[in-house]
């Protein structure tokens, strides 16, 4: 793959990584805490964060798809011309990064597909103690996802030297 094409793919990859990871940090460290200052009504806070999260989910889905495609292109681009790449230090970094990406995506989609509906249902039933338990688990999984994505970013920075 040509250096120019590889550079363009890298920039696209970095842009969507910023959108995806930056947006995730915004949701959890800005929007969620701000919702407590906006209202003390649990249902209203859930609705506010839920609507923003639903909109961000569309952006996330597109970003994840583009990140996977560009990530595969970048992996091919740096490995195709390097004999023994996958047994080198960079190859091992790429493998670890790929495993962390797969884990983060799996945890994120599990969390996003199972917990929001459960929270809405439990709130409608007035089961606030159960909502708190589900929310705690959802938050732990979200923070774990953010940690994994941060590690992926660090490993990506290490790999940039190989492009």
C-alpha positions in Angstrom: 0.0 0.0 0.0 1.4 3.4 -0.9 2.6 5.7 1.8 0.1 8.4 0.8 -2.8 6.0 0.9 -1.6 4.6 4.2 -1.4 8.1 5.7 -4.9 9.0 4.5 -6.3 5.7 6.1 -4.4 6.5 9.3 -5.9 10.0 9.5 -9.4 8.6 8.9 -8.7 6.0 11.6 -7.5 8.7 14.1 -10.5 11.0 13.4 -13.0 8.2 14.1 -11.0 7.1 17.2 -11.2 10.6 18.5 -15.0 10.8 17.8 -15.6 7.4 19.4 -13.3 7.5 22.4 -13.7 11.3 23.1 -17.5 11.0 22.9 -17.5 8.1 25.3 -15.4 10.1 27.8 -17.8 13.0 27.3 -20.9 10.9 28.1 -19.4 9.4 31.3 -17.4 12.3 32.7 -19.5 15.4 31.6 -23.0 14.5 30.6 -23.8 11.9 33.2 -22.5 14.0 36.2 -24.2 17.1 34.7 -27.5 15.3 34.6 -27.5 15.2 38.4 -27.2 19.0 38.5 -30.0 19.4 35.9 -32.7 17.5 37.9 -33.2 15.3 40.9 -35.9 13.4 39.1 -34.5 9.9 38.3 -36.8 9.4 35.3 -36.0 12.7 33.8 -32.2 12.2 34.2 -32.5 8.7 32.7 -34.4 10.2 29.8 -31.9 13.0 29.2 -28.9 10.7 29.2 -30.8 8.0 27.3 -31.7 10.4 24.5 -28.1 11.7 24.2 -26.7 8.1 24.4 -29.1 6.9 21.8 -28.0 9.6 19.4 -24.3 8.9 20.2 -24.9 5.2 19.6 -25.6 5.9 15.9 -22.3 7.8 15.7 -20.6 5.0 17.6 -21.9 2.3 15.3 -20.6 4.2 12.3 -17.3 5.0 14.0 -16.7 1.4 15.1 -17.4 0.1 11.6 -15.0 2.6 10.0 -12.4 1.9 12.8 -12.5 -1.8 12.0 -12.1 -1.3 8.3 -9.3 1.2 8.6 -7.7 -0.8 11.3 -7.6 -3.9 9.1 -6.2 -1.8 6.2 -3.5 -0.3 8.5 -2.6 -3.7 9.8 -2.2 -5.0 6.3 -0.3 -1.9 5.2 2.3 -2.2 7.9 2.7 -6.0 7.8 2.5 -6.7 4.0 6.0 -5.3 3.3 7.7 -6.6 6.5 8.8 -10.2 6.5 8.3 -11.8 9.9 6.2 -8.9 11.1 3.8 -10.9 13.2 6.7 -12.4 15.2 8.3 -9.0 15.8 7.6 -6.5 18.6 5.3 -4.5 16.5 3.4 -7.6 15.5 2.9 -8.6 19.1 1.7 -5.0 19.9 -0.8 -5.2 17.0 -2.0 -8.6 18.3 -2.5 -7.3 21.8 -4.2 -4.1 20.5 -6.6 -6.2 18.3 -7.5 -8.4 21.3 -8.2 -5.4 23.5 -10.3 -3.8 20.7 -12.4 -7.0 20.4 -12.9 -7.2 24.2 -13.8 -3.5 24.3 -16.3 -3.8 21.5 -17.8 -7.0 22.9 -18.2 -5.4 26.4 -19.6 -2.2 25.0 -22.3 -3.8 22.9 -23.2 -6.3 25.6 -23.6 -3.4 28.0 -25.5 -1.1 25.6 -27.9 -3.8 24.4 -28.8 -5.3 27.8 -28.8 -2.6 30.4 -30.7 0.4 29.1 -33.9 -1.5 28.4 -33.7 -3.2 31.8 -33.2 0.2 33.5 -36.2 1.7 31.8 -38.4 -1.3 32.6 -37.3 -1.4 36.3 -37.9 2.4 36.6 -41.4 2.0 35.1 -42.0 -0.7 37.7 -40.7 1.5 40.5 -37.9 -0.9 41.4 -35.3 1.8 42.2 -33.0 -0.5 44.3 -32.7 -2.9 41.4 -32.1 0.0 39.0 -29.2 1.1 41.2 -27.7 -2.4 40.9 -28.1 -2.5 37.2 -26.7 1.0 36.8 -23.7 0.1 38.9 -22.9 -2.9 36.7 -23.4 -0.8 33.6 -21.1 1.9 34.8 -18.4 -0.6 35.8 -18.6 -2.1 32.3 -18.5 1.3 30.7 -15.4 2.3 32.7 -13.8 -1.0 31.9 -14.5 -0.3 28.2 -13.0 3.2 28.6 -9.9 1.7 30.2 -9.5 -0.8 27.4 -9.9 1.9 24.8 -7.3 4.0 26.5 -4.9 1.1 26.4 -5.7 0.6 22.7 -4.9 4.3 22.1 -1.5 3.9 23.8 -0.7 0.8 21.8 -1.8 2.6 18.6 0.6 5.4 19.5 3.4 2.8 19.7 2.4 1.4 16.3 2.4 4.8 14.6 6.2 4.5 14.3 5.8 1.5 12.0 3.6 3.3 9.4 
